[in-house]
Structure formats: C-alpha cells, structure tokens
Amino acid sequence: MLDRTEPPTVSSGASRRRGSRIGTVLRASPSRLAIVVFVALVFVFTLLFMTPVAAADRRPTGFADALFTAASVVCVTGLSTVDMATHWSVFGKVVVVVGTQIGAVGVLTFASILGLFVTRKLGLRAKLMAAGDSNPLRTHHGAVPEGQAVRLGEVGTLLATVAVSTLTIEVALGLLLLPSVLVTGIPFWSAVGDSFYYAAMAFTNTGFAPNAEGLAPFAHDYWFLTLLMVGVVAGSIGFPVIRALTKQLRSPRRWPIHVKLTLVTSAVLLVGGAVVYIALEASNPTTFGEEGAGRTAFQALFLSTMTRSGGFSLVDFDQLNGSSLLVTDMLMFIGGGSASTAGGIKVTTLAVLFLAAVAEARGRQSMEAFGRRIPGDVLRVAVAVVLWGATIVAVATVVLLQITDDSLDRVLFEVISAFATCGLSSGVSAELPEAGKYVLAATMFLGRVGTVTIAAALAASQSRQLFRRPEERPIVG
C-alpha cells in the first residue's frame, strides 16, 4: 500500500513545487514573464507552421517564413511572406485563428491568465500585471488616479470581459457575414468557415483573408464591408472601454476619462482621416478618384478605419499619392486604444500629448480634460512610449533599407505597419530576403508586446531617491 501511494505523493509534491516556482517568478517580475510567455508562443507556433500538415502542399515550411507567420499571427499583425489563403491547409488556417485569439487577449492579460491557472488565484502582483494591460501606469510606483477604467479589485471581471466580449462579438460578426459569403457562390460549410475567419481577423485587427482574391469579391458589398469596419472598431477601442460601455451605456457622464479620451480621439481620427483621404485622392484615378461621391466617401472611411490597425484593404497602396502614404504612416503609428487588439502608440497617448501642448500654450501647470486633472506622470509615460516607438521604427527602417535597397517610402510604410501591428503592406514583405524577415518579425514582436512593457521588464527595480539635486533649466525649443 505504501509503495502504491508514494509515487502520486511525490508527483503531486513536484507539481506543487513547479507551480510555486512559476508563481514566484510571476510575483517577482510579471512583465518579464509576460515577454517570456510571448516569445515561447511565437516559437511554438513557428514549429506548428513548419509541420507538413500545416501546408496545403504537405511540404514543410521554411523556418524564416514560419517564424515570420508565427510572429504576425501571435502579434495580430497581418503581414505575411507567403500567400495566407493558398499556402496553408485547413489545419494551418485553424492554427492561424487560434494564434490570433491568443494574441488578441494581450500579452499582459494572457500572462495573468497563465498565472491564475498555475497558482489558482490572482495575487496582488498578478493583479497589478493584468491591470497594467489596461493601464500602463500600474507598472510605476506612486499613486494612480482613481478614475482609471479598471481598478485592481476589478481585474477578475476584466478577464471575464475579455473572454466573453471576444467570443460574443466574433460569433455575432460571423453570423452576420455569412449571407454575403454565401452570395459569392462558396459552398455552405466553406462559407461558414470563411465567415468566422473574417470575423476573427476583423475583431483581432489582423486583416488576413481566407481566399486568394482578398476583398475583391466583396468590393461593392457595403453590408459586408461595414461589418468588417464595425469588427475592427470594436477590437481597437479596447476591452476596458467595452466593459465601461456595457455597464454604463446610458450614463456617459460617469464614464472614466480613459473611455472618453479613447472614444473622442478615435472618432476624430476616423472622420478626420476619411476627410483627408478624400481631399488627397479625389483626383487620383488609380484609387477611388473616378468613383461617385458616395462610393468615394465610403472608400475613404473604410481606408481610414483599416489604417488604424485593421489591415484589410480595397486599394493598392503603391497607387496612393505620396501625401496619402504619409498620412497612412501617421495613422498606423497612432493605432488604436489601450488594452485592445490594435497596436501603435495608442490614441490616449496622442490625446495626452495634445492636452499637454494645450496646457503649455495656455500657461497652465496641469493638463485637464472633461473636468478632470491629469497628473504629470501620465505625460512622462506618453513621451516614453512615443520615443521608444519612434526609435524602434527608425532602427528597423535603417536596417531594412540596408538589407533590401528598396525605396524609403515603401520600407517605412512596411516597418510602421509591422510596429503598429496593422498588417497593411506595400509589397515589401513578400520580397524580403531571410535577414529582412527576421528584422520585421522582431519589429512586430516589439510593437505588440508594447514599449511600456519592454521598459518595465528592463528595469529590474525602481529605487526611491531620497534627495533632490540643484535645479537648472536647459534651453528647449
């Protein structure tokens, strides 16, 4: 009897020790664990994409292409070095969808769920980590404004919101898209698969298409295209905003300032981007310059929506005017909302920088919006995010220019799309040499993980300075 009961006891003891070690790592450095988890995910999906069963021709995919695809899928980017519609088998496409779902949850939130699974409970540091995905200020010492979208005590509810909202929105989108896909003549079960594939790619802001023609069969199906825009916007505003809207839809005055800034800034960028595209492309016959007024307005609105991280496209970006490409670069770099499936520096970062400029112009010491005062440390985080993001884009662009010897506008477009996990392409990705694929994959990873998370992981600890040095002002401007 003793011999039969001893092995389970040893095994359960070893399991508890492993769980304890992982829990210790989670509590000691949650940001680093999150990065390690995402790196592990990228390599796991790389191995899956390299298997012969994942390819349509049953031949193993090369490491560089598999790694690039894995990074693009897990980081919900949408760039590819192979034809995503024809290269992968049904199993490969299932792996793509699963990878985008994991990536859509968010690097910090997913790591929190892992910690919850291992330790069976969310400790304080794990809650700090999960809250950090919705509020990067959680990674900093000091007081955090109580008006933030998600408080520590609400993290469990946020995680439930992530899962429920993702499932609900994607299922609803898939059902609504199904009639349009059936009209194109695709067999029923293939149409069901394509509909839910499009729904997943829209909500996760990935932008892959299951068919080789892309959106060409739906170019004039305004119902289908509108649903894609709705899915992209729903995924890009962020889970904290979705949660606030579901709880307080009829009480906008009670919305946290994060929700208000996200919605207002997103709306301004969406409408403003469409107006700018109309102005710049109205005379371009190769895009939508020869379309009617209604068609041109819809095309511009669709393009403005997708440049914010959606990834779907109805136009050839090589045909856009140079001014339109520059506007697209700026919109992609901004991206969507915090704790969303979108990338970029986030709309609230842009809003904070704008409010800081307004406060400085008015000679005020603090930033204010919607009757609330925004503390100065938020501005420091915003500046750090923009600086790190610009640095990553600049370095990757210089390296790719040296590797590819391509034009600056095309390479810069591709790099910003990778960093902002947007997925729109100027065609550079399909022509990249092996070294270029590694550079762009790393750019996608850094863009998805987030500059704030990278900075928090690199800082082993934050020490409190108990003295202040003499003050002296440098000349700025």
N, C-alpha and C positions, 0 to 999 in steps of 0.2 A: 504493500500500500504506500509506503513511504517513497519507494522508487518511482511509482506511477505519478505521484503528486508533485515530486520535486521539479521535473522539467518545466511544467506550467508556471510554477512559482518563480523559477529563475528567469523564464522568458518574460513574465509579466513585470518582474523587477527590472530587467534590462529595458523593457519598453518604457517603464516609468522614468528610468534614468535618461533615456534618449529624449523623452518629452520634456524632462526637467532641463536638460541642456539646451534644447531648442527654445524653451520658454525663457531661459536665462539670456540667451542671445537676443531674443525678441525684446526683452525689457531693457537690455543694456544698449542696443543700437538698432532701433526699429527701422530707421532709414536705410542703413547698410543691409539689413536683412531683406528689405524690400527690393533693393537693387540686385542682390544675390539671387533672389527668387525669380526676378525677371530675366536675368542672364541665363539661369537654369532653364526657364521656359523657352527661351529663344533656341537654345541648343537641343532641347527635347523635340521641339517642332522641326528643327533642322534635320534631325535623324528621321523623323516621320516622313518628311518630304523627300528624303533620299531613298526611301524604300521603293522597290519596283512597283508595288501595288498602288502607290500614290500617283504614279504617272499613267497617262492614258495609253502610252505605247509599251507599258510594263518594263521600261528600262530605268535604271537608277538615275536620278537627277544629280548633277554635279554639286559639289559642296558649296561653291560660291553662289550658285543660283538658289540652292536650298536654304542657305543661310540668309540670303537677301529676302527670299519669300517669307521665311520664318520671322525675321525682324519686322517686315512690312505687315504681316498678319497680327503678330502679338502686339505690335505698337500701333495697330489700326491705322496704317498709313495709306495703303492703296497703290504704292508704286510696285512695279514688277519688272523683272528682266526676262520673263517668259510670258507666253500668252496664257493668261489665267483661265480663259474659257476652254481652250483646247489642250493645253499641256497636262492638266491634272485629271485624274479619273474621278469617279463618284466618291471613292474613299478620300482622295486628295481634297476634293471640294468640301467634304464634311470636316476634314481637319482644318481647312481654311475658316469655316464658320465657327468651329469650336475655339480656334485661336483668337478670332476677333471678339468673341464673347468674353473670353478671359481678359483680353487687353482692354475691353470697354469698361470692365469693372474698375480699373485704375490700379496703378502699381501699389499705392499705399493701402487702399481698401482691400485688395486681394491679399496682401501680406497680413493684414489684420484678420481676415477670414482664416488664413492659414494658422495664425497664432491662436485664434479661437478654437479651431479644430484640434490643435495639438494640446493646448492647455485646458480646454473645456470651459474657459472663461476668459473674458476680456479684462486684463489688468489695467492699471492706470496708464502705464506707458503704451500699451496696445491701443487704449482709447485715444491717447494723445496722437498716436500714429494714424489711426483712422480719421480722426478729426482733422489732422494735417492735410489730408487729401482734399477736404472741403475748405480748409482754411490754413494756408501755409504759415500763418503767424503762430500756429501751435508748436512749430519746431523751435520757436525762440523763447527765451526766458522773459519774464515780466508779465504784466497784466495784459489780458486780451479783452477787447471790448465785448460787453455782454450782448450787443446787438448782432453778433455774428449769426450766420444762417444755421449753424449746427453747434450745439454745446456738447461738452463731454458726456453728460448724462443721456444724451440723445443718440449716441453713436450706434447702439444696437438697433434703434429704429431706422437710422440712416442705412445701415447694411441691409435691412429688410426692404427698404425703399428701393435700393439699387437692384436687388434681385427681382422684386415684384414689378417695378416700372419697366425694366428691360424686357421681361417676359411678356407683359401685357401689351406694351407698345409694339413690339415686333410681331406678335401674333395678330394684333388688330391690323397692322400695316400689311402683313402677308395676305390676310383675307380680303382686304380692300383692293390690293393689287392684282389678285387672281383673275378677275374678269378681263382686265386689259391684256394679261399674258395669254389667256385662252383665245382672245380675238385674233392674235397673231398666227394661230393655227398650230400651236405646240400641243402635243398630246397631254391629256389631263394630268397625269401624275408627274410628268416632266414640268408642266406648268405650275403645279403646286410647289415643286422643289425650287423652281426659278423665282416664284413669288416670295417665298420665305427667305430665299437667298438675297434678293433685292432688299427685302425689309431689314434683314440683319445688317447688310452693308450700308444701308441708309442711316439707321439709328446709331450704329457704331462709327459713322463718319469715315468708312473705309473706302467705298467707291468702286469695289470690284464688280464686274458684270459676269453673269454665268454664261452668256452667249457671246460668240465671236464678233457679232455686229455691234455689241455695246448697246447704247440707247437709240441707235438708228431706227429700229422698228417702232419705237415709241416717240419719235421726234415731234409728231403732231398730236399725241395723246395727252391732252392737258390734264386729264384726271390722273394719269399715271405719274406725270412729271410733278404735279402739285403734291401728290402723296410722298414722292421722294423728298421734296423740299420740306414737307412737314416732319418727316422722319429725321432728316438732317438737323433741322432746328431743334427738335425735341431732344436729340442726343447732344447737341452743342451747348445748350443753356446750362446744363449741369444738374446733377442729382439733388443738391440742396435746394435749387430753385424749383425743381419739380415737386419736391416734398413740401415746400412752403406754399406753392400754388394749390396743391391738393388739400392742404389743411386750412388755408386762409384765402381762398379764391375770392370771396366776397368782401374781404376786409383788406384792401390794398394799403391802407394807412398803417396796418400792423406788420406789413412785410419788413423784414430786416433790410438794412441798407445794401447788403450784398445783392439781394434779389433785385432791388430797384435799380442799382447801378448796372447789373448784368442785363436786365430787360431793356432799359433805356439805351444803353450803349450798343447793344446788339441790334435794336431797331434802327438806330441812327446809321450804323454801318451798313445794314442790309439795304435800307432805302437809299442812302447816300451813294453806296456802291453801284446800285442799279442806275441811278441818275447819271453818274459819271460815265458808266459804260455806254449809255445811250448817247451821251454827248460826244464820246470819243469814237464810237464805232458806227454811228448813224450813216456815215458816208463811206464805210468800208464794205464793198460788195461781196467780199470773200467770207464775211462772218454773218451778220444779220442786217447789213445796211440796206439791202433791197427788199426786206420784208415789210409788211404793213405795220402801221403804228402799234396795233395791239400785239402782234407777234414779236415786234422788236422790244416792246416793254416787258413781255413775258420772258423772252430770251435773256434780257439784261438782268431781270430779277433772279432767274434761275442761275445765271453765271455768278451774280453777287452772292447768292446763298452757298454755292458749291465752293467758291474760293475761300470761304471761312472754315474749311476743313472737310467739306462734303465729299469731294473727289470725283463726282460724276461730271460729265462734260458733253455738251452738244456741239461745240465748236472746236476747230483745230487751233491750238494755241500758237502754232507757227504762223497763222494767218492774222493774228491780232496785231494792231498797231503797237509800236514800241511804248507809247504812253500807256496803253491799256495793260501791257505786260507789267509795267512798273506799278500800276495801281493794284494789279493782281498780286504782285510780290508783297505789297504793303498789307493787303487784306489777309493773305495767308499767314504772314508773320504775326499778325494780331491774333488770329484764331478765334476760339470760342470761349465759353465760360469755364470757370474753375470747377474742378471735380466733375468734368464732363468727358464725353468720348472724343471731343475735339482737342486739337493741340494748340501751338502758338504760345505767345506770352500771356494770353488771356485778355478778355475785354475789360475786366476790372482793373488790370494793370494799366491799361491805356487810360481808363477813367480817372484813376488816382493821379497819374502824371498830368492829365489835363486840369484836374482840380487844384493840383499844386501850382501849376502855371497861373491859373486864375487868381489863387490866393496871393501869389507873389505880385501879380500885376496890381492887385487892389491894396497891397501893403499890409495884408493880414498875416498873422503868425501861424494860424492853423487852417487846415482845409475843412470845408463844410459842404454838406450835401443833404438834401431832404430833411433839414432841421437837425442834423447830427454833425458832431465834430469828429473828424478822422485823425487819429493820433499820428505823430511823425514817423514812428517805426514802420507804419504801413508804406510810407513813401520810400524808406530805405529798402524795403523788400522789393518794391516795384522797380526801383532803379537797378538793384542787383539782378533781377530777372531779365530786364532788358539788356543789361550789359553782358551777362553770361550768354544770352541768346544770340546777340549780335556777334559776340566773339566766336561762338560755335559756327555760325553761318559763314563768317569771314574766313576762318581757318579752313573749313571744308571746301569753300569755293576756291580758295587759292590752290589747295591740293588737287582738286579735280581739274582745274584749269591746266595745271602742270601735267596731269596724267592724260587727259583727253585731248588737249589742244583745241577745244571747242570754243565757241563764242561766249563772251561774258554773260550776255542776257539769257542764253539758254541754260548755262551752268548755274547761274544764280537762281533762276526760276526753279530748277530741279532741287537745289540744295535747300531753299526755303520751303519748298513743298515737302521735302523729307523731314526737316526740322519741325515744321508745324504739323506733321503727320496729316497732310492734306490729301496727297495722292494724285493731284493734277500733274501732268507730265508734258514736257516739251520734246520728248523723244530721246533724251539723253540716257535714261536708264536702260533702254533696250540696246544701246550701243556701247555700254560701258565695258572696259576691259576688267579683268578679275580684280585688280587692285582698286579700281574705282567702285566696284560693287561693295567691297569691304568698307570703304570710306563712307559711302552713302548709307550703308546698313548701320554703321556706328552713329551717324547723324540722326537717323530715325530713332535709334535707341535713346540717345541723349535728349532728343526732343520729347519723347513720350514719358520717360522717367521724370523729367522736369528739372529745371535748373535749380529750383529751391531744394529739391530732394538731394541732388548732387552736392550742393553746398553744405547741406546739413550732414550728409554722410561723410564728407571730407573733414568736417570739424569734429574731432574726437570728443571734445568737451568745450564748454564755454565757461571761462573763468570770470569771476566778478572782479572788476578793477576797483580797488579801494582808495584810489587817489585820482586827482584831476590835474593835468598838465596846464601850463600857462596857455591862454587862448591867443591866437593870432590869425587874422583873416587873409587868405590868399586872394589875388585878383582873379575873378571868374567872369568870362564873357568878353 
